[in-house]
Amino acid sequence: MNTTPMPEPLRRAIHQLVSEGVQNCQEVLRYTEPDQAHTWKRMTLYRATDAADTMNMLAMLIAAYSQRTGTSKDTLESYLQLSQQRDRAAGPGEGEWAHLAGLLGEDAPASTGEAGSWPSMQFHGGQTHARNAQQPEDDPQRLFTEACLHGLKARLCDDVDSLDSYLPPQVAQLARKVAEALEVPELAAT
């Protein structure tokens, strides 16, 4: 087993790319809010693809380093989970159309096929998401994650007061606590 630590420049680049990806994810959440009705389609897609591209860049950077240091091609391909790779240029596939139909309470598309197929599982996943959307948004882990993202962004932009204007009250309250916890105290002059 190789116990060589990650080179510091690579570690810092990874931290920078993860931070950038997380900020893009936070903006995806931000553009889902009701006050963004005029721009949500465009901006959620921009920021979601920005986040995906940033994380892809991160994976390829680590893959390049791994390959340079002797990781075999087969091992690297398994680490990269290439079987899961989808090309956005192809547009939505049968699974996405089936998931959307399930989300919107429509009948399963004819292309969904037999039970147990990928489109069929996606359709049923969409139905589950639709049922869950009828319940209050109270999953503590999801709310905490969302609040952390919003609180971090508000602190970075020095705009904590904006949290109250567009978030559900329970998320805004927690996001404010996160932002306040991240506030850097001013050091007293000595």
VEXKE-622098 format. One line per field, with one value per atom (N, C-alpha, C): residue number from 1; residue in three letters; atom name; z, x, y. Coordinates in steps of 0.02 Angstrom, whole numbers, plus 50000, padded with zeros to 5 digits. Layout:
REM residues N
seq [NUM/...]
type [ALA/...]
atom [CA/...]
z [Z/...]
x [X/...]
y [Y/...]
END
This chain:
REM residues 190
seq [1/1/1/2/2/2/3/3/3/4/4/4/5/5/5/6/6/6/7/7/7/8/8/8/9/9/9/10/10/10/11/11/11/12/12/12/13/13/13/14/14/14/15/15/15/16/16/16/17/17/17/18/18/18/19/19/19/20/20/20/21/21/21/22/22/22/23/23/23/24/24/24/25/25/25/26/26/26/27/27/27/28/28/28/29/29/29/30/30/30/31/31/31/32/32/32/33/33/33/34/34/34/35/35/35/36/36/36/37/37/37/38/38/38/39/39/39/40/40/40/41/41/41/42/42/42/43/43/43/44/44/44/45/45/45/46/46/46/47/47/47/48/48/48/49/49/49/50/50/50/51/51/51/52/52/52/53/53/53/54/54/54/55/55/55/56/56/56/57/57/57/58/58/58/59/59/59/60/60/60/61/61/61/62/62/62/63/63/63/64/64/64/65/65/65/66/66/66/67/67/67/68/68/68/69/69/69/70/70/70/71/71/71/72/72/72/73/73/73/74/74/74/75/75/75/76/76/76/77/77/77/78/78/78/79/79/79/80/80/80/81/81/81/82/82/82/83/83/83/84/84/84/85/85/85/86/86/86/87/87/87/88/88/88/89/89/89/90/90/90/91/91/91/92/92/92/93/93/93/94/94/94/95/95/95/96/96/96/97/97/97/98/98/98/99/99/99/100/100/100/101/101/101/102/102/102/103/103/103/104/104/104/105/105/105/106/106/106/107/107/107/108/108/108/109/109/109/110/110/110/111/111/111/112/112/112/113/113/113/114/114/114/115/115/115/116/116/116/117/117/117/118/118/118/119/119/119/120/120/120/121/121/121/122/122/122/123/123/123/124/124/124/125/125/125/126/126/126/127/127/127/128/128/128/129/129/129/130/130/130/131/131/131/132/132/132/133/133/133/134/134/134/135/135/135/136/136/136/137/137/137/138/138/138/139/139/139/140/140/140/141/141/141/142/142/142/143/143/143/144/144/144/145/145/145/146/146/146/147/147/147/148/148/148/149/149/149/150/150/150/151/151/151/152/152/152/153/153/153/154/154/154/155/155/155/156/156/156/157/157/157/158/158/158/159/159/159/160/160/160/161/161/161/162/162/162/163/163/163/164/164/164/165/165/165/166/166/166/167/167/167/168/168/168/169/169/169/170/170/170/171/171/171/172/172/172/173/173/173/174/174/174/175/175/175/176/176/176/177/177/177/178/178/178/179/179/179/180/180/180/181/181/181/182/182/182/183/183/183/184/184/184/185/185/185/186/186/186/187/187/187/188/188/188/189/189/189/190/190/190]
type [MET/MET/MET/ASN/ASN/ASN/THR/THR/THR/THR/THR/THR/PRO/PRO/PRO/MET/MET/MET/PRO/PRO/PRO/GLU/GLU/GLU/PRO/PRO/PRO/LEU/LEU/LEU/ARG/ARG/ARG/ARG/ARG/ARG/ALA/ALA/ALA/ILE/ILE/ILE/HIS/HIS/HIS/GLN/GLN/GLN/LEU/LEU/LEU/VAL/VAL/VAL/SER/SER/SER/GLU/GLU/GLU/GLY/GLY/GLY/VAL/VAL/VAL/GLN/GLN/GLN/ASN/ASN/ASN/CYS/CYS/CYS/GLN/GLN/GLN/GLU/GLU/GLU/VAL/VAL/VAL/LEU/LEU/LEU/ARG/ARG/ARG/TYR/TYR/TYR/THR/THR/THR/GLU/GLU/GLU/PRO/PRO/PRO/ASP/ASP/ASP/GLN/GLN/GLN/ALA/ALA/ALA/HIS/HIS/HIS/THR/THR/THR/TRP/TRP/TRP/LYS/LYS/LYS/ARG/ARG/ARG/MET/MET/MET/THR/THR/THR/LEU/LEU/LEU/TYR/TYR/TYR/ARG/ARG/ARG/ALA/ALA/ALA/THR/THR/THR/ASP/ASP/ASP/ALA/ALA/ALA/ALA/ALA/ALA/ASP/ASP/ASP/THR/THR/THR/MET/MET/MET/ASN/ASN/ASN/MET/MET/MET/LEU/LEU/LEU/ALA/ALA/ALA/MET/MET/MET/LEU/LEU/LEU/ILE/ILE/ILE/ALA/ALA/ALA/ALA/ALA/ALA/TYR/TYR/TYR/SER/SER/SER/GLN/GLN/GLN/ARG/ARG/ARG/THR/THR/THR/GLY/GLY/GLY/THR/THR/THR/SER/SER/SER/LYS/LYS/LYS/ASP/ASP/ASP/THR/THR/THR/LEU/LEU/LEU/GLU/GLU/GLU/SER/SER/SER/TYR/TYR/TYR/LEU/LEU/LEU/GLN/GLN/GLN/LEU/LEU/LEU/SER/SER/SER/GLN/GLN/GLN/GLN/GLN/GLN/ARG/ARG/ARG/ASP/ASP/ASP/ARG/ARG/ARG/ALA/ALA/ALA/ALA/ALA/ALA/GLY/GLY/GLY/PRO/PRO/PRO/GLY/GLY/GLY/GLU/GLU/GLU/GLY/GLY/GLY/GLU/GLU/GLU/TRP/TRP/TRP/ALA/ALA/ALA/HIS/HIS/HIS/LEU/LEU/LEU/ALA/ALA/ALA/GLY/GLY/GLY/LEU/LEU/LEU/LEU/LEU/LEU/GLY/GLY/GLY/GLU/GLU/GLU/ASP/ASP/ASP/ALA/ALA/ALA/PRO/PRO/PRO/ALA/ALA/ALA/SER/SER/SER/THR/THR/THR/GLY/GLY/GLY/GLU/GLU/GLU/ALA/ALA/ALA/GLY/GLY/GLY/SER/SER/SER/TRP/TRP/TRP/PRO/PRO/PRO/SER/SER/SER/MET/MET/MET/GLN/GLN/GLN/PHE/PHE/PHE/HIS/HIS/HIS/GLY/GLY/GLY/GLY/GLY/GLY/GLN/GLN/GLN/THR/THR/THR/HIS/HIS/HIS/ALA/ALA/ALA/ARG/ARG/ARG/ASN/ASN/ASN/ALA/ALA/ALA/GLN/GLN/GLN/GLN/GLN/GLN/PRO/PRO/PRO/GLU/GLU/GLU/ASP/ASP/ASP/ASP/ASP/ASP/PRO/PRO/PRO/GLN/GLN/GLN/ARG/ARG/ARG/LEU/LEU/LEU/PHE/PHE/PHE/THR/THR/THR/GLU/GLU/GLU/ALA/ALA/ALA/CYS/CYS/CYS/LEU/LEU/LEU/HIS/HIS/HIS/GLY/GLY/GLY/LEU/LEU/LEU/LYS/LYS/LYS/ALA/ALA/ALA/ARG/ARG/ARG/LEU/LEU/LEU/CYS/CYS/CYS/ASP/ASP/ASP/ASP/ASP/ASP/VAL/VAL/VAL/ASP/ASP/ASP/SER/SER/SER/LEU/LEU/LEU/ASP/ASP/ASP/SER/SER/SER/TYR/TYR/TYR/LEU/LEU/LEU/PRO/PRO/PRO/PRO/PRO/PRO/GLN/GLN/GLN/VAL/VAL/VAL/ALA/ALA/ALA/GLN/GLN/GLN/LEU/LEU/LEU/ALA/ALA/ALA/ARG/ARG/ARG/LYS/LYS/LYS/VAL/VAL/VAL/ALA/ALA/ALA/GLU/GLU/GLU/ALA/ALA/ALA/LEU/LEU/LEU/GLU/GLU/GLU/VAL/VAL/VAL/PRO/PRO/PRO/GLU/GLU/GLU/LEU/LEU/LEU/ALA/ALA/ALA/ALA/ALA/ALA/THR/THR/THR]
atom [N/CA/C/N/CA/C/N/CA/C/N/CA/C/N/CA/C/N/CA/C/N/CA/C/N/CA/C/N/CA/C/N/CA/C/N/CA/C/N/CA/C/N/CA/C/N/CA/C/N/CA/C/N/CA/C/N/CA/C/N/CA/C/N/CA/C/N/CA/C/N/CA/C/N/CA/C/N/CA/C/N/CA/C/N/CA/C/N/CA/C/N/CA/C/N/CA/C/N/CA/C/N/CA/C/N/CA/C/N/CA/C/N/CA/C/N/CA/C/N/CA/C/N/CA/C/N/CA/C/N/CA/C/N/CA/C/N/CA/C/N/CA/C/N/CA/C/N/CA/C/N/CA/C/N/CA/C/N/CA/C/N/CA/C/N/CA/C/N/CA/C/N/CA/C/N/CA/C/N/CA/C/N/CA/C/N/CA/C/N/CA/C/N/CA/C/N/CA/C/N/CA/C/N/CA/C/N/CA/C/N/CA/C/N/CA/C/N/CA/C/N/CA/C/N/CA/C/N/CA/C/N/CA/C/N/CA/C/N/CA/C/N/CA/C/N/CA/C/N/CA/C/N/CA/C/N/CA/C/N/CA/C/N/CA/C/N/CA/C/N/CA/C/N/CA/C/N/CA/C/N/CA/C/N/CA/C/N/CA/C/N/CA/C/N/CA/C/N/CA/C/N/CA/C/N/CA/C/N/CA/C/N/CA/C/N/CA/C/N/CA/C/N/CA/C/N/CA/C/N/CA/C/N/CA/C/N/CA/C/N/CA/C/N/CA/C/N/CA/C/N/CA/C/N/CA/C/N/CA/C/N/CA/C/N/CA/C/N/CA/C/N/CA/C/N/CA/C/N/CA/C/N/CA/C/N/CA/C/N/CA/C/N/CA/C/N/CA/C/N/CA/C/N/CA/C/N/CA/C/N/CA/C/N/CA/C/N/CA/C/N/CA/C/N/CA/C/N/CA/C/N/CA/C/N/CA/C/N/CA/C/N/CA/C/N/CA/C/N/CA/C/N/CA/C/N/CA/C/N/CA/C/N/CA/C/N/CA/C/N/CA/C/N/CA/C/N/CA/C/N/CA/C/N/CA/C/N/CA/C/N/CA/C/N/CA/C/N/CA/C/N/CA/C/N/CA/C/N/CA/C/N/CA/C/N/CA/C/N/CA/C/N/CA/C/N/CA/C/N/CA/C/N/CA/C/N/CA/C/N/CA/C/N/CA/C/N/CA/C/N/CA/C/N/CA/C/N/CA/C/N/CA/C/N/CA/C/N/CA/C/N/CA/C/N/CA/C/N/CA/C/N/CA/C/N/CA/C/N/CA/C/N/CA/C/N/CA/C/N/CA/C/N/CA/C/N/CA/C/N/CA/C/N/CA/C/N/CA/C/N/CA/C/N/CA/C/N/CA/C/N/CA/C/N/CA/C/N/CA/C/N/CA/C/N/CA/C/N/CA/C/N/CA/C/N/CA/C/N/CA/C/N/CA/C]
z [50000/50000/50000/49956/49951/50005/50044/50098/50085/50023/50007/50012/50051/50056/49991/49984/49925/49924/49866/49863/49881/49917/49941/49885/49829/49776/49749/49744/49721/49773/49836/49890/49889/49880/49878/49817/49760/49699/49709/49741/49754/49799/49852/49898/49861/49817/49778/49733/49698/49652/49690/49747/49786/49810/49833/49855/49798/49739/49681/49664/49665/49651/49701/49765/49817/49808/49790/49779/49721/49669/49613/49635/49678/49704/49746/49786/49826/49780/49725/49679/49645/49632/49605/49654/49719/49769/49770/49767/49770/49713/49653/49595/49594/49643/49648/49689/49720/49763/49722/49751/49714/49684/49716/49689/49626/49607/49548/49489/49491/49441/49370/49361/49294/49265/49305/49280/49301/49336/49365/49314/49257/49209/49185/49164/49137/49191/49249/49299/49335/49347/49379/49333/49268/49221/49215/49211/49209/49270/49329/49390/49402/49383/49391/49344/49282/49237/49256/49283/49309/49365/49410/49466/49439/49392/49363/49328/49289/49253/49302/49355/49405/49439/49457/49489/49440/49376/49325/49318/49318/49315/49374/49433/49493/49485/49462/49453/49403/49348/49297/49322/49365/49394/49439/49480/49523/49481/49428/49383/49349/49327/49295/49344/49405/49455/49469/49476/49490/49434/49373/49316/49314/49327/49328/49380/49436/49490/49488/49431/49421/49429/49438/49442/49374/49373/49309/49277/49211/49174/49199/49209/49233/49301/49346/49413/49409/49369/49362/49333/49284/49255/49306/49350/49401/49452/49470/49517/49487/49421/49388/49375/49387/49379/49310/49260/49191/49168/49196/49175/49193/49240/49260/49219/49178/49140/49090/49089/49040/49006/48943/48905/48902/48929/48927/48857/48810/48742/48710/48734/48708/48731/48781/48807/48853/48877/48922/48888/48926/48900/48926/48911/48932/49007/49045/49118/49144/49115/49137/49119/49058/49038/49083/49101/49145/49215/49240/49306/49308/49257/49253/49251/49213/49211/49280/49316/49384/49431/49424/49466/49455/49393/49375/49378/49401/49408/49342/49291/49226/49220/49168/49154/49132/49144/49123/49047/49021/48948/48921/48859/48828/48829/48825/48823/48891/48943/49010/49012/48975/48970/49031/49039/49091/49160/49211/49280/49291/49328/49343/49294/49237/49190/49218/49192/49217/49210/49152/49148/49197/49207/49254/49325/49344/49411/49418/49365/49366/49373/49338/49343/49415/49445/49514/49563/49548/49588/49584/49525/49516/49555/49554/49593/49668/49691/49762/49779/49736/49748/49749/49705/49703/49768/49792/49856/49913/49914/49967/49963/49903/49896/49927/49939/49971/50046/50073/50145/50161/50222/50241/50231/50212/50204/50273/50305/50373/50385/50331/50340/50370/50432/50466/50429/50401/50366/50304/50265/50204/50222/50272/50292/50318/50356/50382/50325/50277/50220/50182/50168/50131/50170/50235/50277/50278/50280/50280/50215/50159/50095/50090/50110/50107/50157/50217/50268/50246/50217/50193/50139/50090/50036/50062/50109/50137/50173/50208/50243/50194/50142/50093/50056/50045/50011/50059/50123/50176/50167/50159/50147/50187/50252/50295/50297/50292/50295/50237/50181/50123/50136/50186/50200/50216/50249/50270/50212/50156/50102/50055/50054/50004/50028/50088/50112/50155/50158/50208/50277/50323/50387/50425/50425/50463/50434/50367/50335/50346/50341/50351/50422/50471/50540/50551/50525/50532/50491/50431/50388/50422/50455/50492/50547/50582/50635/50606/50548/50515/50496/50466/50445/50504/50559/50618/50648/50646/50672/50630/50567/50522/50525/50561/50565/50599/50568/50595/50644/50707/50755/50741/50751/50741/50801/50785/50839/50869/50934/50969/50955/50947/50935/50999/50991/51051/51057]
x [50042/50000/50045/50029/50067/50044/50090/50073/50102/50120/50146/50090/50101/50048/50040/49981/49967/50012/50041/50083/50041/50070/50034/50003/50037/50003/49940/49943/49884/49828/49846/49796/49761/49800/49770/49726/49748/49707/49641/49643/49582/49536/49563/49521/49489/49527/49500/49443/49453/49402/49339/49348/49290/49251/49287/49255/49215/49244/49210/49148/49154/49097/49041/49058/49008/48973/49010/48978/48929/48947/48900/48838/48847/48790/48744/48774/48734/48693/48722/48685/48628/48638/48582/48524/48538/48485/48454/48495/48471/48422/48438/48395/48331/48321/48257/48206/48226/48181/48130/48070/48016/48034/48078/48095/48139/48158/48199/48160/48094/48051/48070/48093/48108/48172/48214/48279/48298/48254/48275/48296/48263/48281/48353/48368/48434/48488/48477/48530/48540/48487/48499/48539/48525/48564/48636/48646/48714/48754/48726/48764/48772/48722/48729/48783/48784/48837/48905/48907/48970/48997/48952/48973/48997/48961/48981/49048/49057/49120/49178/49166/49219/49238/49189/49204/49237/49218/49251/49324/49337/49405/49446/49415/49448/49464/49416/49428/49484/49485/49536/49605/49608/49672/49700/49657/49679/49697/49658/49673/49741/49756/49820/49878/49870/49922/49928/49872/49873/49907/49891/49921/49996/50016/50086/50125/50092/50126/50117/50092/50093/50028/49972/49908/49892/49875/49861/49798/49793/49735/49671/49670/49610/49589/49637/49621/49594/49627/49605/49534/49518/49451/49399/49417/49369/49359/49413/49407/49364/49371/49333/49260/49242/49174/49147/49185/49168/49101/49078/49013/48955/48968/48916/48917/48968/48977/48921/48892/48841/48863/48851/48868/48809/48817/48763/48743/48790/48776/48720/48711/48658/48589/48586/48521/48490/48429/48396/48383/48393/48381/48316/48303/48241/48232/48286/48281/48258/48285/48266/48193/48172/48102/48055/48075/48033/48030/48087/48089/48044/48049/48008/47933/47915/47844/47821/47862/47845/47839/47885/47883/47819/47798/47741/47674/47674/47613/47583/47623/47600/47607/47577/47586/47658/47680/47748/47752/47807/47815/47819/47799/47800/47871/47921/47990/48015/47973/47994/48010/47973/47988/47965/47997/47976/48000/47966/47984/48056/48092/48162/48211/48187/48232/48251/48305/48328/48273/48240/48187/48130/48113/48059/48079/48141/48164/48164/48184/48184/48113/48065/47996/47971/47984/47962/47999/48062/48099/48068/48046/48011/47946/47908/47847/47861/47914/47933/47951/47989/48006/47943/47895/47832/47793/47789/47754/47789/47855/47892/47884/47873/47864/47798/47752/47688/47695/47751/47763/47805/47802/47844/47918/47956/48028/48061/48066/48092/48147/48176/48231/48289/48308/48359/48426/48446/48511/48509/48456/48451/48447/48405/48399/48465/48501/48566/48616/48617/48663/48647/48582/48562/48579/48566/48581/48656/48696/48769/48792/48765/48785/48764/48702/48679/48717/48728/48764/48836/48869/48937/48939/48894/48893/48878/48831/48814/48875/48913/48972/49025/49036/49087/49071/49006/48985/48971/48980/48966/48895/48847/48778/48731/48742/48703/48630/48616/48546/48504/48535/48497/48465/48489/48463/48388/48366/48296/48248/48275/48232/48208/48240/48220/48217/48238/48238/48178/48157/48107/48134/48091/48115/48160/48145/48186/48256/48263/48328/48365/48329/48360/48388/48351/48374/48438/48439/48498/48556/48542/48595/48626/48586/48611/48659/48641/48685/48751/48747/48808/48851/48821/48859/48890/48852/48879/48937/48932/48986/49049/49041/49098/49128/49097/49122/49190/49237/49305/49307/49321/49324/49384/49374/49429/49476/49539/49589/49601/49607/49621/49692/49700/49766/49807/49870/49913/49961]
y [49941/50000/50062/50108/50171/50219/50244/50291/50360/50374/50440/50491/50544/50595/50634/50663/50703/50765/50782/50842/50904/50950/51009/51050/51062/51101/51066/51000/50962/50967/50960/50965/51033/51085/51153/51163/51136/51141/51105/51046/51008/51048/51078/51118/51176/51209/51265/51242/51187/51162/51139/51106/51085/51147/51198/51259/51291/51294/51322/51281/51214/51171/51180/51187/51196/51264/51315/51380/51376/51339/51331/51292/51242/51204/51249/51293/51339/51384/51406/51449/51412/51347/51306/51311/51301/51305/51375/51426/51495/51509/51485/51499/51458/51415/51379/51418/51472/51511/51550/51562/51595/51663/51701/51767/51762/51703/51693/51663/51668/51636/51657/51718/51743/51713/51682/51660/51590/51553/51490/51438/51432/51380/51390/51450/51465/51458/51490/51492/51426/51387/51322/51277/51280/51239/51264/51330/51356/51333/51343/51329/51254/51214/51141/51115/51140/51117/51145/51206/51232/51187/51167/51124/51057/51028/50963/50969/51022/51032/51041/51078/51090/51024/50984/50920/50872/50876/50834/50855/50921/50945/50919/50919/50894/50820/50780/50708/50696/50733/50723/50745/50795/50816/50761/50732/50677/50616/50603/50547/50556/50617/50630/50616/50639/50627/50552/50518/50447/50408/50427/50393/50407/50468/50486/50446/50431/50396/50320/50294/50222/50184/50219/50183/50154/50090/50057/50086/50078/50104/50072/50006/49971/49996/50004/50029/50100/50141/50211/50214/50172/50172/50150/50103/50083/50139/50174/50230/50286/50297/50350/50330/50267/50243/50261/50243/50262/50236/50182/50155/50202/50248/50296/50360/50369/50431/50441/50501/50520/50585/50590/50650/50697/50758/50807/50827/50823/50844/50801/50741/50698/50720/50763/50786/50735/50749/50702/50635/50582/50515/50487/50423/50391/50394/50386/50389/50456/50510/50577/50592/50572/50583/50544/50482/50441/50471/50494/50525/50587/50628/50689/50671/50621/50600/50579/50541/50521/50581/50629/50690/50729/50734/50776/50739/50676/50638/50615/50609/50587/50511/50483/50412/50399/50338/50319/50322/50350/50351/50279/50270/50203/50174/50218/50195/50170/50177/50156/50081/50042/49971/49932/49875/49828/49848/49821/49834/49812/49853/49837/49867/49894/49927/49995/50024/50089/50142/50150/50200/50187/50124/50107/50127/50113/50133/50209/50243/50316/50344/50314/50335/50328/50271/50260/50305/50320/50369/50438/50457/50521/50523/50467/50464/50471/50440/50446/50518/50551/50622/50665/50650/50688/50679/50618/50605/50642/50640/50673/50749/50775/50848/50872/50826/50843/50851/50827/50831/50893/50917/50975/50957/51007/50997/51000/50942/50942/50890/50863/50817/50857/50843/50884/50885/50829/50827/50871/50867/50908/50982/50999/51069/51096/51056/51078/51090/51043/51051/51115/51125/51185/51248/51247/51306/51319/51267/51277/51309/51286/51315/51388/51403/51473/51517/51491/51530/51544/51495/51504/51557/51552/51601/51671/51677/51742/51772/51730/51755/51775/51735/51752/51817/51829/51890/51947/51935/51984/52012/51967/51986/51941/51936/51892/51912/51977/52000/51975/51959/51934/51867/51830/51764/51766/51818/51822/51837/51860/51883/51828/51771/51722/51650/51635/51566/51552/51489/51471/51489/51511/51536/51488/51423/51377/51371/51375/51372/51438/51494/51559/51566/51543/51548/51507/51447/51405/51432/51457/51486/51546/51586/51645/51622/51568/51542/51518/51484/51461/51521/51572/51631/51666/51671/51704/51664/51598/51556/51564/51581/51589/51659/51704/51772/51772/51806/51810/51869/51855/51910/51954/52020/52066/52061/52060/52056/52125/52126/52190/52212/52277/52305/52298/52280/52272/52328]
END
